[in-house]
Amino acid sequence: MSDRRPYLRSGVERAAIASQLRAAYEAGASVVELVEQHNISRSTVQRLLGEAGTDMRPPGQPALRPVRGPADLDRLVNSWLNGA
């Protein structure tokens, strides 16, 4: 039995997956995280992100993630104070 994903070949399903990947990527997920979450190859993730019109970050550049509350702010301040 084949492990291929026919929904990635073309059509509405492919566009929906591409849109989901773009939203996750723009929210801060890395390509590697998307590969692991969706069990598809790196090249497929990158192709789908391109099809969705995603502005790609340079390789290895982390996403800027917004501070979402006091816990995030405390973590950032502690990280800065500790030189991380």
C-alpha positions as CSV (number, residue, x, y, z in Angstrom):
1,M,0.0,0.0,0.0
2,S,1.4,3.4,-1.0
3,D,2.1,6.1,1.6
4,R,1.5,8.9,-0.9
5,R,-0.8,11.7,-0.1
6,P,-3.2,12.2,-3.1
7,Y,-4.6,15.3,-1.5
8,L,-1.3,17.1,-2.1
9,R,-1.3,16.5,-5.8
10,S,-3.6,19.3,-6.8
11,G,-7.0,21.0,-6.1
12,V,-8.8,22.5,-3.2
13,E,-7.2,20.2,-0.6
14,R,-3.7,21.2,-1.7
15,A,-4.6,24.9,-1.4
16,A,-6.0,24.3,2.0
17,I,-2.9,22.6,3.3
18,A,-0.7,25.3,1.8
19,S,-2.8,27.9,3.5
20,Q,-2.5,26.1,6.9
21,L,1.2,25.8,6.5
22,R,1.5,29.5,5.6
23,A,-0.5,30.5,8.7
24,A,1.6,28.3,11.0
25,Y,4.9,29.5,9.4
26,E,3.9,33.2,9.7
27,A,2.9,32.5,13.3
28,G,6.5,31.5,14.0
29,A,6.8,27.8,13.1
30,S,9.9,26.7,11.3
31,V,10.0,24.6,8.2
32,V,11.5,21.8,10.2
33,E,8.6,22.0,12.7
34,L,6.1,21.9,9.8
35,V,7.8,18.9,8.3
36,E,7.5,17.0,11.6
37,Q,3.9,18.1,12.3
38,H,2.6,17.2,8.9
39,N,4.9,14.3,8.0
40,I,5.8,15.6,4.6
41,S,9.2,16.3,3.1
42,R,11.0,19.6,3.5
43,S,10.9,20.3,-0.2
44,T,7.1,19.7,-0.2
45,V,6.7,22.1,2.7
46,Q,8.8,24.8,1.0
47,R,6.9,24.3,-2.3
48,L,3.5,24.6,-0.7
49,L,4.6,27.7,1.2
50,G,5.8,29.2,-2.1
51,E,2.5,28.3,-3.7
52,A,0.7,30.1,-0.8
53,G,2.7,33.2,-1.4
54,T,4.6,33.0,1.8
55,D,7.5,35.5,2.4
56,M,10.3,33.1,3.5
57,R,12.7,33.9,6.3
58,P,16.4,33.4,5.6
59,P,17.5,29.9,6.6
60,G,18.3,29.7,10.3
61,Q,16.7,33.0,11.2
62,P,14.2,32.5,14.0
63,A,10.8,34.1,13.7
64,L,10.0,37.1,15.8
65,R,7.3,35.9,18.2
66,P,5.1,38.5,19.9
67,V,5.1,38.8,23.7
68,R,1.7,37.4,24.7
69,G,1.6,38.1,28.4
70,P,3.5,38.5,31.7
71,A,5.0,35.0,31.5
72,D,6.5,35.7,28.1
73,L,7.8,39.1,29.2
74,D,9.4,37.5,32.3
75,R,11.1,34.8,30.2
76,L,12.5,37.5,27.8
77,V,13.8,39.6,30.6
78,N,15.4,36.7,32.3
79,S,16.9,35.5,29.0
80,W,18.4,39.0,28.4
81,L,19.7,39.3,32.0
82,N,21.4,35.9,31.6
83,G,23.0,36.8,28.3
84,A,21.1,34.3,26.3
